[in-house]
Amino acid sequence: MKLRDSDLLARYMHAKDFSQARLGRYAGVSRQFIHKLVSGDTKTCSRQVGELIEEALSVLPGTLFVPEESRQTRPTVSRSKTAA
């Protein structure tokens, strides 16, 4: 999942009194990983982690994270060769 806005994540964490360590424990990731999300160094995480972070902060699904488009589900363009 892709983080919409690292500042928004930080604001929700502050409002809900979640430290990086506490949120990491809830989501099953390290404090350092949460720090990377908050600082903007990392912008993606697994669907499970994104959902757990939103659950911990009591926000509606999709508030902080959006699903990333899978490479397998992207439409492909087929190009036919033109005769010369």
PyMOL Python script that loads the backbone (N, CA, C, O; Angstrom):
from pymol import cmd

cmd.read_pdbstr("""\
ATOM      1  N   MET A   1       0.855  -1.164   0.000  1.00  0.00           N
ATOM      2  CA  MET A   1       0.000   0.000   0.000  1.00  0.00           C
ATOM      3  C   MET A   1       0.898   1.223   0.000  1.00  0.00           C
ATOM      4  O   MET A   1       2.027   1.182   0.488  1.00  0.00           O
ATOM      5  N   LYS A   2       0.385   2.303  -0.549  1.00  0.00           N
ATOM      6  CA  LYS A   2       1.165   3.531  -0.645  1.00  0.00           C
ATOM      7  C   LYS A   2       0.629   4.558   0.347  1.00  0.00           C
ATOM      8  O   LYS A   2      -0.573   4.813   0.410  1.00  0.00           O
ATOM      9  N   LEU A   3       1.540   5.138   1.115  1.00  0.00           N
ATOM     10  CA  LEU A   3       1.189   6.168   2.085  1.00  0.00           C
ATOM     11  C   LEU A   3       0.798   7.440   1.345  1.00  0.00           C
ATOM     12  O   LEU A   3       1.535   7.911   0.478  1.00  0.00           O
ATOM     13  N   ARG A   4      -0.353   7.991   1.684  1.00  0.00           N
ATOM     14  CA  ARG A   4      -0.816   9.220   1.036  1.00  0.00           C
ATOM     15  C   ARG A   4       0.049  10.417   1.409  1.00  0.00           C
ATOM     16  O   ARG A   4       0.452  11.191   0.540  1.00  0.00           O
ATOM     17  N   ASP A   5       0.337  10.570   2.714  1.00  0.00           N
ATOM     18  CA  ASP A   5       1.019  11.773   3.188  1.00  0.00           C
ATOM     19  C   ASP A   5       1.690  11.476   4.530  1.00  0.00           C
ATOM     20  O   ASP A   5       1.013  11.152   5.506  1.00  0.00           O
ATOM     21  N   SER A   6       3.002  11.585   4.579  1.00  0.00           N
ATOM     22  CA  SER A   6       3.723  11.278   5.819  1.00  0.00           C
ATOM     23  C   SER A   6       3.375  12.263   6.933  1.00  0.00           C
ATOM     24  O   SER A   6       3.340  11.882   8.103  1.00  0.00           O
ATOM     25  N   ASP A   7       3.118  13.524   6.583  1.00  0.00           N
ATOM     26  CA  ASP A   7       2.729  14.509   7.605  1.00  0.00           C
ATOM     27  C   ASP A   7       1.378  14.158   8.217  1.00  0.00           C
ATOM     28  O   ASP A   7       1.169  14.338   9.417  1.00  0.00           O
ATOM     29  N   LEU A   8       0.470  13.663   7.398  1.00  0.00           N
ATOM     30  CA  LEU A   8      -0.841  13.259   7.901  1.00  0.00           C
ATOM     31  C   LEU A   8      -0.696  12.094   8.880  1.00  0.00           C
ATOM     32  O   LEU A   8      -1.354  12.072   9.921  1.00  0.00           O
ATOM     33  N   LEU A   9       0.154  11.136   8.555  1.00  0.00           N
ATOM     34  CA  LEU A   9       0.418  10.025   9.467  1.00  0.00           C
ATOM     35  C   LEU A   9       0.953  10.555  10.791  1.00  0.00           C
ATOM     36  O   LEU A   9       0.499  10.134  11.855  1.00  0.00           O
ATOM     37  N   ALA A  10       1.904  11.466  10.738  1.00  0.00           N
ATOM     38  CA  ALA A  10       2.488  12.028  11.962  1.00  0.00           C
ATOM     39  C   ALA A  10       1.436  12.765  12.787  1.00  0.00           C
ATOM     40  O   ALA A  10       1.433  12.671  14.014  1.00  0.00           O
ATOM     41  N   ARG A  11       0.550  13.493  12.125  1.00  0.00           N
ATOM     42  CA  ARG A  11      -0.505  14.229  12.851  1.00  0.00           C
ATOM     43  C   ARG A  11      -1.470  13.269  13.541  1.00  0.00           C
ATOM     44  O   ARG A  11      -1.851  13.502  14.689  1.00  0.00           O
ATOM     45  N   TYR A  12      -1.868  12.204  12.866  1.00  0.00           N
ATOM     46  CA  TYR A  12      -2.751  11.215  13.503  1.00  0.00           C
ATOM     47  C   TYR A  12      -2.046  10.524  14.664  1.00  0.00           C
ATOM     48  O   TYR A  12      -2.662  10.272  15.700  1.00  0.00           O
ATOM     49  N   MET A  13      -0.775  10.218  14.503  1.00  0.00           N
ATOM     50  CA  MET A  13      -0.032   9.590  15.597  1.00  0.00           C
ATOM     51  C   MET A  13       0.001  10.508  16.812  1.00  0.00           C
ATOM     52  O   MET A  13      -0.200  10.057  17.940  1.00  0.00           O
ATOM     53  N   HIS A  14       0.251  11.783  16.587  1.00  0.00           N
ATOM     54  CA  HIS A  14       0.291  12.746  17.691  1.00  0.00           C
ATOM     55  C   HIS A  14      -1.088  12.870  18.343  1.00  0.00           C
ATOM     56  O   HIS A  14      -1.203  12.868  19.569  1.00  0.00           O
ATOM     57  N   ALA A  15      -2.126  12.977  17.520  1.00  0.00           N
ATOM     58  CA  ALA A  15      -3.489  13.150  18.043  1.00  0.00           C
ATOM     59  C   ALA A  15      -3.935  11.941  18.864  1.00  0.00           C
ATOM     60  O   ALA A  15      -4.659  12.087  19.849  1.00  0.00           O
ATOM     61  N   LYS A  16      -3.506  10.757  18.458  1.00  0.00           N
ATOM     62  CA  LYS A  16      -3.912   9.522  19.146  1.00  0.00           C
ATOM     63  C   LYS A  16      -2.879   9.070  20.176  1.00  0.00           C
ATOM     64  O   LYS A  16      -3.017   8.004  20.776  1.00  0.00           O
ATOM     65  N   ASP A  17      -1.837   9.893  20.377  1.00  0.00           N
ATOM     66  CA  ASP A  17      -0.790   9.621  21.366  1.00  0.00           C
ATOM     67  C   ASP A  17      -0.077   8.291  21.108  1.00  0.00           C
ATOM     68  O   ASP A  17       0.134   7.497  22.024  1.00  0.00           O
ATOM     69  N   PHE A  18       0.288   8.065  19.843  1.00  0.00           N
ATOM     70  CA  PHE A  18       1.034   6.868  19.459  1.00  0.00           C
ATOM     71  C   PHE A  18       2.477   7.245  19.168  1.00  0.00           C
ATOM     72  O   PHE A  18       2.743   8.091  18.314  1.00  0.00           O
ATOM     73  N   SER A  19       3.402   6.624  19.874  1.00  0.00           N
ATOM     74  CA  SER A  19       4.817   6.776  19.543  1.00  0.00           C
ATOM     75  C   SER A  19       5.114   5.874  18.345  1.00  0.00           C
ATOM     76  O   SER A  19       4.310   5.013  17.988  1.00  0.00           O
ATOM     77  N   GLN A  20       6.267   6.082  17.739  1.00  0.00           N
ATOM     78  CA  GLN A  20       6.669   5.220  16.637  1.00  0.00           C
ATOM     79  C   GLN A  20       6.814   3.777  17.114  1.00  0.00           C
ATOM     80  O   GLN A  20       6.438   2.842  16.407  1.00  0.00           O
ATOM     81  N   ALA A  21       7.356   3.604  18.309  1.00  0.00           N
ATOM     82  CA  ALA A  21       7.531   2.248  18.852  1.00  0.00           C
ATOM     83  C   ALA A  21       6.185   1.578  19.104  1.00  0.00           C
ATOM     84  O   ALA A  21       5.998   0.407  18.773  1.00  0.00           O
ATOM     85  N   ARG A  22       5.259   2.312  19.682  1.00  0.00           N
ATOM     86  CA  ARG A  22       3.941   1.736  19.985  1.00  0.00           C
ATOM     87  C   ARG A  22       3.203   1.352  18.704  1.00  0.00           C
ATOM     88  O   ARG A  22       2.614   0.274  18.621  1.00  0.00           O
ATOM     89  N   LEU A  23       3.239   2.237  17.709  1.00  0.00           N
ATOM     90  CA  LEU A  23       2.564   1.938  16.449  1.00  0.00           C
ATOM     91  C   LEU A  23       3.238   0.756  15.756  1.00  0.00           C
ATOM     92  O   LEU A  23       2.564  -0.091  15.170  1.00  0.00           O
ATOM     93  N   GLY A  24       4.558   0.701  15.823  1.00  0.00           N
ATOM     94  CA  GLY A  24       5.281  -0.425  15.241  1.00  0.00           C
ATOM     95  C   GLY A  24       4.892  -1.745  15.886  1.00  0.00           C
ATOM     96  O   GLY A  24       4.686  -2.744  15.197  1.00  0.00           O
ATOM     97  N   ARG A  25       4.792  -1.744  17.210  1.00  0.00           N
ATOM     98  CA  ARG A  25       4.379  -2.977  17.911  1.00  0.00           C
ATOM     99  C   ARG A  25       2.981  -3.397  17.462  1.00  0.00           C
ATOM    100  O   ARG A  25       2.739  -4.579  17.218  1.00  0.00           O
ATOM    101  N   TYR A  26       2.066  -2.445  17.353  1.00  0.00           N
ATOM    102  CA  TYR A  26       0.692  -2.756  16.955  1.00  0.00           C
ATOM    103  C   TYR A  26       0.661  -3.344  15.535  1.00  0.00           C
ATOM    104  O   TYR A  26      -0.056  -4.308  15.267  1.00  0.00           O
ATOM    105  N   ALA A  27       1.442  -2.752  14.644  1.00  0.00           N
ATOM    106  CA  ALA A  27       1.416  -3.169  13.239  1.00  0.00           C
ATOM    107  C   ALA A  27       2.371  -4.325  12.938  1.00  0.00           C
ATOM    108  O   ALA A  27       2.375  -4.853  11.827  1.00  0.00           O
ATOM    109  N   GLY A  28       3.179  -4.718  13.926  1.00  0.00           N
ATOM    110  CA  GLY A  28       4.096  -5.828  13.720  1.00  0.00           C
ATOM    111  C   GLY A  28       5.338  -5.471  12.926  1.00  0.00           C
ATOM    112  O   GLY A  28       5.924  -6.324  12.259  1.00  0.00           O
ATOM    113  N   VAL A  29       5.741  -4.201  12.998  1.00  0.00           N
ATOM    114  CA  VAL A  29       6.955  -3.751  12.312  1.00  0.00           C
ATOM    115  C   VAL A  29       7.840  -3.016  13.320  1.00  0.00           C
ATOM    116  O   VAL A  29       7.429  -2.766  14.452  1.00  0.00           O
ATOM    117  N   SER A  30       9.033  -2.680  12.906  1.00  0.00           N
ATOM    118  CA  SER A  30       9.965  -2.010  13.810  1.00  0.00           C
ATOM    119  C   SER A  30       9.644  -0.521  13.952  1.00  0.00           C
ATOM    120  O   SER A  30       8.961   0.071  13.117  1.00  0.00           O
ATOM    121  N   ARG A  31      10.154   0.058  15.025  1.00  0.00           N
ATOM    122  CA  ARG A  31      10.045   1.503  15.219  1.00  0.00           C
ATOM    123  C   ARG A  31      10.742   2.218  14.060  1.00  0.00           C
ATOM    124  O   ARG A  31      10.284   3.260  13.592  1.00  0.00           O
ATOM    125  N   GLN A  32      11.849   1.642  13.610  1.00  0.00           N
ATOM    126  CA  GLN A  32      12.595   2.252  12.515  1.00  0.00           C
ATOM    127  C   GLN A  32      11.769   2.305  11.231  1.00  0.00           C
ATOM    128  O   GLN A  32      11.864   3.267  10.470  1.00  0.00           O
ATOM    129  N   PHE A  33      10.962   1.274  10.992  1.00  0.00           N
ATOM    130  CA  PHE A  33      10.120   1.283   9.795  1.00  0.00           C
ATOM    131  C   PHE A  33       9.074   2.391   9.891  1.00  0.00           C
ATOM    132  O   PHE A  33       8.829   3.100   8.914  1.00  0.00           O
ATOM    133  N   ILE A  34       8.460   2.542  11.058  1.00  0.00           N
ATOM    134  CA  ILE A  34       7.484   3.620  11.247  1.00  0.00           C
ATOM    135  C   ILE A  34       8.173   4.968  11.067  1.00  0.00           C
ATOM    136  O   ILE A  34       7.607   5.874  10.456  1.00  0.00           O
ATOM    137  N   HIS A  35       9.388   5.108  11.593  1.00  0.00           N
ATOM    138  CA  HIS A  35      10.150   6.345  11.415  1.00  0.00           C
ATOM    139  C   HIS A  35      10.345   6.646   9.928  1.00  0.00           C
ATOM    140  O   HIS A  35      10.208   7.793   9.503  1.00  0.00           O
ATOM    141  N   LYS A  36      10.662   5.627   9.145  1.00  0.00           N
ATOM    142  CA  LYS A  36      10.857   5.831   7.705  1.00  0.00           C
ATOM    143  C   LYS A  36       9.567   6.285   7.029  1.00  0.00           C
ATOM    144  O   LYS A  36       9.607   7.109   6.115  1.00  0.00           O
ATOM    145  N   LEU A  37       8.429   5.760   7.465  1.00  0.00           N
ATOM    146  CA  LEU A  37       7.149   6.213   6.911  1.00  0.00           C
ATOM    147  C   LEU A  37       6.893   7.673   7.275  1.00  0.00           C
ATOM    148  O   LEU A  37       6.517   8.477   6.422  1.00  0.00           O
ATOM    149  N   VAL A  38       7.100   8.009   8.552  1.00  0.00           N
ATOM    150  CA  VAL A  38       6.829   9.371   9.031  1.00  0.00           C
ATOM    151  C   VAL A  38       7.773  10.381   8.381  1.00  0.00           C
ATOM    152  O   VAL A  38       7.369  11.502   8.073  1.00  0.00           O
ATOM    153  N   SER A  39       9.019   9.988   8.176  1.00  0.00           N
ATOM    154  CA  SER A  39      10.006  10.908   7.598  1.00  0.00           C
ATOM    155  C   SER A  39       9.896  11.005   6.080  1.00  0.00           C
ATOM    156  O   SER A  39      10.480  11.902   5.471  1.00  0.00           O
ATOM    157  N   GLY A  40       9.154  10.088   5.469  1.00  0.00           N
ATOM    158  CA  GLY A  40       9.010  10.101   4.021  1.00  0.00           C
ATOM    159  C   GLY A  40      10.071   9.295   3.297  1.00  0.00           C
ATOM    160  O   GLY A  40      10.072   9.235   2.068  1.00  0.00           O
ATOM    161  N   ASP A  41      10.987   8.666   4.052  1.00  0.00           N
ATOM    162  CA  ASP A  41      12.025   7.847   3.422  1.00  0.00           C
ATOM    163  C   ASP A  41      11.440   6.596   2.775  1.00  0.00           C
ATOM    164  O   ASP A  41      11.966   6.104   1.778  1.00  0.00           O
ATOM    165  N   THR A  42      10.358   6.088   3.340  1.00  0.00           N
ATOM    166  CA  THR A  42       9.640   4.936   2.795  1.00  0.00           C
ATOM    167  C   THR A  42       8.201   5.358   2.563  1.00  0.00           C
ATOM    168  O   THR A  42       7.598   6.014   3.413  1.00  0.00           O
ATOM    169  N   LYS A  43       7.653   4.989   1.425  1.00  0.00           N
ATOM    170  CA  LYS A  43       6.286   5.392   1.105  1.00  0.00           C
ATOM    171  C   LYS A  43       5.333   4.214   0.949  1.00  0.00           C
ATOM    172  O   LYS A  43       4.134   4.413   0.753  1.00  0.00           O
ATOM    173  N   THR A  44       5.850   2.990   1.034  1.00  0.00           N
ATOM    174  CA  THR A  44       4.993   1.826   0.815  1.00  0.00           C
ATOM    175  C   THR A  44       5.150   0.805   1.938  1.00  0.00           C
ATOM    176  O   THR A  44       6.161   0.762   2.639  1.00  0.00           O
ATOM    177  N   CYS A  45       4.118  -0.008   2.079  1.00  0.00           N
ATOM    178  CA  CYS A  45       4.136  -1.110   3.041  1.00  0.00           C
ATOM    179  C   CYS A  45       3.154  -2.166   2.545  1.00  0.00           C
ATOM    180  O   CYS A  45       2.428  -1.952   1.574  1.00  0.00           O
ATOM    181  N   SER A  46       3.145  -3.283   3.213  1.00  0.00           N
ATOM    182  CA  SER A  46       2.208  -4.339   2.833  1.00  0.00           C
ATOM    183  C   SER A  46       0.777  -3.907   3.161  1.00  0.00           C
ATOM    184  O   SER A  46       0.556  -3.007   3.972  1.00  0.00           O
ATOM    185  N   ARG A  47      -0.168  -4.555   2.527  1.00  0.00           N
ATOM    186  CA  ARG A  47      -1.581  -4.266   2.793  1.00  0.00           C
ATOM    187  C   ARG A  47      -1.899  -4.484   4.270  1.00  0.00           C
ATOM    188  O   ARG A  47      -2.595  -3.675   4.883  1.00  0.00           O
ATOM    189  N   GLN A  48      -1.392  -5.568   4.837  1.00  0.00           N
ATOM    190  CA  GLN A  48      -1.674  -5.884   6.239  1.00  0.00           C
ATOM    191  C   GLN A  48      -1.150  -4.786   7.164  1.00  0.00           C
ATOM    192  O   GLN A  48      -1.855  -4.367   8.082  1.00  0.00           O
ATOM    193  N   VAL A  49       0.066  -4.319   6.937  1.00  0.00           N
ATOM    194  CA  VAL A  49       0.644  -3.273   7.788  1.00  0.00           C
ATOM    195  C   VAL A  49      -0.142  -1.977   7.640  1.00  0.00           C
ATOM    196  O   VAL A  49      -0.439  -1.323   8.640  1.00  0.00           O
ATOM    197  N   GLY A  50      -0.481  -1.598   6.428  1.00  0.00           N
ATOM    198  CA  GLY A  50      -1.270  -0.382   6.215  1.00  0.00           C
ATOM    199  C   GLY A  50      -2.613  -0.443   6.922  1.00  0.00           C
ATOM    200  O   GLY A  50      -3.042   0.525   7.549  1.00  0.00           O
ATOM    201  N   GLU A  51      -3.270  -1.588   6.815  1.00  0.00           N
ATOM    202  CA  GLU A  51      -4.571  -1.748   7.474  1.00  0.00           C
ATOM    203  C   GLU A  51      -4.435  -1.701   8.992  1.00  0.00           C
ATOM    204  O   GLU A  51      -5.282  -1.121   9.672  1.00  0.00           O
ATOM    205  N   LEU A  52      -3.380  -2.306   9.528  1.00  0.00           N
ATOM    206  CA  LEU A  52      -3.171  -2.282  10.979  1.00  0.00           C
ATOM    207  C   LEU A  52      -2.851  -0.878  11.479  1.00  0.00           C
ATOM    208  O   LEU A  52      -3.300  -0.491  12.558  1.00  0.00           O
ATOM    209  N   ILE A  53      -2.091  -0.121  10.720  1.00  0.00           N
ATOM    210  CA  ILE A  53      -1.789   1.259  11.114  1.00  0.00           C
ATOM    211  C   ILE A  53      -3.070   2.079  11.138  1.00  0.00           C
ATOM    212  O   ILE A  53      -3.308   2.825  12.088  1.00  0.00           O
ATOM    213  N   GLU A  54      -3.895   1.952  10.107  1.00  0.00           N
ATOM    214  CA  GLU A  54      -5.163   2.691  10.088  1.00  0.00           C
ATOM    215  C   GLU A  54      -6.071   2.244  11.227  1.00  0.00           C
ATOM    216  O   GLU A  54      -6.744   3.074  11.838  1.00  0.00           O
ATOM    217  N   GLU A  55      -6.098   0.962  11.518  1.00  0.00           N
ATOM    218  CA  GLU A  55      -6.901   0.441  12.625  1.00  0.00           C
ATOM    219  C   GLU A  55      -6.409   1.007  13.960  1.00  0.00           C
ATOM    220  O   GLU A  55      -7.211   1.444  14.785  1.00  0.00           O
ATOM    221  N   ALA A  56      -5.108   0.998  14.165  1.00  0.00           N
ATOM    222  CA  ALA A  56      -4.538   1.499  15.423  1.00  0.00           C
ATOM    223  C   ALA A  56      -4.886   2.965  15.647  1.00  0.00           C
ATOM    224  O   ALA A  56      -5.161   3.381  16.773  1.00  0.00           O
ATOM    225  N   LEU A  57      -4.873   3.742  14.574  1.00  0.00           N
ATOM    226  CA  LEU A  57      -5.119   5.178  14.685  1.00  0.00           C
ATOM    227  C   LEU A  57      -6.599   5.529  14.552  1.00  0.00           C
ATOM    228  O   LEU A  57      -6.966   6.704  14.546  1.00  0.00           O
ATOM    229  N   SER A  58      -7.442   4.510  14.446  1.00  0.00           N
ATOM    230  CA  SER A  58      -8.906   4.683  14.373  1.00  0.00           C
ATOM    231  C   SER A  58      -9.337   5.609  13.244  1.00  0.00           C
ATOM    232  O   SER A  58     -10.155   6.509  13.434  1.00  0.00           O
ATOM    233  N   VAL A  59      -8.765   5.368  12.062  1.00  0.00           N
ATOM    234  CA  VAL A  59      -9.171   6.133  10.887  1.00  0.00           C
ATOM    235  C   VAL A  59      -9.841   5.190   9.898  1.00  0.00           C
ATOM    236  O   VAL A  59      -9.612   3.981   9.931  1.00  0.00           O
ATOM    237  N   LEU A  60     -10.650   5.732   9.041  1.00  0.00           N
ATOM    238  CA  LEU A  60     -11.327   4.922   8.035  1.00  0.00           C
ATOM    239  C   LEU A  60     -10.321   4.315   7.067  1.00  0.00           C
ATOM    240  O   LEU A  60      -9.308   4.940   6.753  1.00  0.00           O
ATOM    241  N   PRO A  61     -10.589   3.109   6.594  1.00  0.00           N
ATOM    242  CA  PRO A  61      -9.701   2.507   5.599  1.00  0.00           C
ATOM    243  C   PRO A  61      -9.550   3.432   4.395  1.00  0.00           C
ATOM    244  O   PRO A  61     -10.529   3.987   3.895  1.00  0.00           O
ATOM    245  N   GLY A  62      -8.328   3.587   3.945  1.00  0.00           N
ATOM    246  CA  GLY A  62      -8.056   4.456   2.806  1.00  0.00           C
ATOM    247  C   GLY A  62      -7.704   5.878   3.191  1.00  0.00           C
ATOM    248  O   GLY A  62      -7.365   6.684   2.326  1.00  0.00           O
ATOM    249  N   THR A  63      -7.779   6.204   4.481  1.00  0.00           N
ATOM    250  CA  THR A  63      -7.443   7.555   4.929  1.00  0.00           C
ATOM    251  C   THR A  63      -5.950   7.824   4.791  1.00  0.00           C
ATOM    252  O   THR A  63      -5.548   8.889   4.324  1.00  0.00           O
ATOM    253  N   LEU A  64      -5.137   6.868   5.192  1.00  0.00           N
ATOM    254  CA  LEU A  64      -3.685   7.057   5.177  1.00  0.00           C
ATOM    255  C   LEU A  64      -2.991   6.334   4.033  1.00  0.00           C
ATOM    256  O   LEU A  64      -1.941   6.773   3.564  1.00  0.00           O
ATOM    257  N   PHE A  65      -3.569   5.237   3.586  1.00  0.00           N
ATOM    258  CA  PHE A  65      -2.929   4.411   2.560  1.00  0.00           C
ATOM    259  C   PHE A  65      -3.893   4.121   1.418  1.00  0.00           C
ATOM    260  O   PHE A  65      -5.101   3.995   1.614  1.00  0.00           O
ATOM    261  N   VAL A  66      -3.329   4.020   0.226  1.00  0.00           N
ATOM    262  CA  VAL A  66      -4.097   3.585  -0.943  1.00  0.00           C
ATOM    263  C   VAL A  66      -3.427   2.332  -1.504  1.00  0.00           C
ATOM    264  O   VAL A  66      -2.200   2.226  -1.503  1.00  0.00           O
ATOM    265  N   PRO A  67      -4.225   1.398  -1.974  1.00  0.00           N
ATOM    266  CA  PRO A  67      -3.625   0.188  -2.554  1.00  0.00           C
ATOM    267  C   PRO A  67      -2.786   0.552  -3.773  1.00  0.00           C
ATOM    268  O   PRO A  67      -3.161   1.416  -4.565  1.00  0.00           O
ATOM    269  N   GLU A  68      -1.660  -0.111  -3.908  1.00  0.00           N
ATOM    270  CA  GLU A  68      -0.833   0.087  -5.094  1.00  0.00           C
ATOM    271  C   GLU A  68      -1.344  -0.820  -6.189  1.00  0.00           C
ATOM    272  O   GLU A  68      -1.789  -1.939  -5.935  1.00  0.00           O
ATOM    273  N   GLU A  69      -1.274  -0.331  -7.393  1.00  0.00           N
ATOM    274  CA  GLU A  69      -1.701  -1.129  -8.532  1.00  0.00           C
ATOM    275  C   GLU A  69      -0.684  -2.233  -8.755  1.00  0.00           C
ATOM    276  O   GLU A  69       0.516  -1.980  -8.869  1.00  0.00           O
ATOM    277  N   SER A  70      -1.170  -3.435  -8.815  1.00  0.00           N
ATOM    278  CA  SER A  70      -0.289  -4.574  -9.039  1.00  0.00           C
ATOM    279  C   SER A  70       0.179  -4.587 -10.482  1.00  0.00           C
ATOM    280  O   SER A  70      -0.576  -4.252 -11.395  1.00  0.00           O
ATOM    281  N   ARG A  71       1.403  -4.968 -10.677  1.00  0.00           N
ATOM    282  CA  ARG A  71       1.919  -5.064 -12.044  1.00  0.00           C
ATOM    283  C   ARG A  71       1.158  -6.109 -12.844  1.00  0.00           C
ATOM    284  O   ARG A  71       1.040  -6.002 -14.065  1.00  0.00           O
ATOM    285  N   GLN A  72       0.646  -7.111 -12.159  1.00  0.00           N
ATOM    286  CA  GLN A  72      -0.065  -8.178 -12.851  1.00  0.00           C
ATOM    287  C   GLN A  72      -1.454  -7.745 -13.289  1.00  0.00           C
ATOM    288  O   GLN A  72      -2.005  -8.315 -14.230  1.00  0.00           O
ATOM    289  N   THR A  73      -2.031  -6.748 -12.625  1.00  0.00           N
ATOM    290  CA  THR A  73      -3.386  -6.350 -12.983  1.00  0.00           C
ATOM    291  C   THR A  73      -3.416  -5.135 -13.901  1.00  0.00           C
ATOM    292  O   THR A  73      -4.489  -4.709 -14.327  1.00  0.00           O
ATOM    293  N   ARG A  74      -2.254  -4.574 -14.209  1.00  0.00           N
ATOM    294  CA  ARG A  74      -2.226  -3.439 -15.117  1.00  0.00           C
ATOM    295  C   ARG A  74      -2.611  -3.884 -16.514  1.00  0.00           C
ATOM    296  O   ARG A  74      -2.200  -4.951 -16.971  1.00  0.00           O
ATOM    297  N   PRO A  75      -3.397  -3.069 -17.185  1.00  0.00           N
ATOM    298  CA  PRO A  75      -3.714  -3.426 -18.563  1.00  0.00           C
ATOM    299  C   PRO A  75      -2.449  -3.365 -19.417  1.00  0.00           C
ATOM    300  O   PRO A  75      -1.592  -2.504 -19.220  1.00  0.00           O
ATOM    301  N   THR A  76      -2.352  -4.261 -20.336  1.00  0.00           N
ATOM    302  CA  THR A  76      -1.193  -4.262 -21.221  1.00  0.00           C
ATOM    303  C   THR A  76      -1.612  -3.780 -22.589  1.00  0.00           C
ATOM    304  O   THR A  76      -2.754  -3.956 -23.015  1.00  0.00           O
ATOM    305  N   VAL A  77      -0.685  -3.183 -23.249  1.00  0.00           N
ATOM    306  CA  VAL A  77      -0.941  -2.704 -24.602  1.00  0.00           C
ATOM    307  C   VAL A  77      -0.273  -3.678 -25.547  1.00  0.00           C
ATOM    308  O   VAL A  77       0.926  -3.938 -25.454  1.00  0.00           O
ATOM    309  N   SER A  78      -1.058  -4.206 -26.446  1.00  0.00           N
ATOM    310  CA  SER A  78      -0.442  -5.108 -27.408  1.00  0.00           C
ATOM    311  C   SER A  78      -0.226  -4.326 -28.692  1.00  0.00           C
ATOM    312  O   SER A  78      -1.115  -3.624 -29.174  1.00  0.00           O
ATOM    313  N   ARG A  79       0.941  -4.460 -29.215  1.00  0.00           N
ATOM    314  CA  ARG A  79       1.296  -3.719 -30.426  1.00  0.00           C
ATOM    315  C   ARG A  79       1.516  -4.717 -31.554  1.00  0.00           C
ATOM    316  O   ARG A  79       2.275  -5.678 -31.430  1.00  0.00           O
ATOM    317  N   SER A  80       0.857  -4.465 -32.606  1.00  0.00           N
ATOM    318  CA  SER A  80       1.053  -5.354 -33.750  1.00  0.00           C
ATOM    319  C   SER A  80       2.107  -4.751 -34.665  1.00  0.00           C
ATOM    320  O   SER A  80       2.238  -3.533 -34.784  1.00  0.00           O
ATOM    321  N   LYS A  81       2.837  -5.620 -35.291  1.00  0.00           N
ATOM    322  CA  LYS A  81       3.867  -5.158 -36.216  1.00  0.00           C
ATOM    323  C   LYS A  81       3.185  -4.696 -37.492  1.00  0.00           C
ATOM    324  O   LYS A  81       2.243  -5.322 -37.978  1.00  0.00           O
ATOM    325  N   THR A  82       3.673  -3.609 -38.011  1.00  0.00           N
ATOM    326  CA  THR A  82       3.116  -3.121 -39.273  1.00  0.00           C
ATOM    327  C   THR A  82       3.988  -3.612 -40.417  1.00  0.00           C
ATOM    328  O   THR A  82       5.215  -3.639 -40.315  1.00  0.00           O
ATOM    329  N   ALA A  83       3.356  -3.989 -41.473  1.00  0.00           N
ATOM    330  CA  ALA A  83       4.097  -4.472 -42.640  1.00  0.00           C
ATOM    331  C   ALA A  83       4.747  -3.298 -43.338  1.00  0.00           C
ATOM    332  O   ALA A  83       4.139  -2.236 -43.477  1.00  0.00           O
ATOM    333  N   ALA A  84       5.979  -3.484 -43.776  1.00  0.00           N
ATOM    334  CA  ALA A  84       6.701  -2.398 -44.436  1.00  0.00           C
ATOM    335  C   ALA A  84       6.539  -2.460 -45.922  1.00  0.00           C
ATOM    336  O   ALA A  84       7.082  -1.620 -46.639  1.00  0.00           O
TER     337      ALA A  84
END
""", "prot")
cmd.dss("prot")
cmd.show_as("cartoon", "prot")
cmd.util.cbc("prot")
cmd.orient("prot")
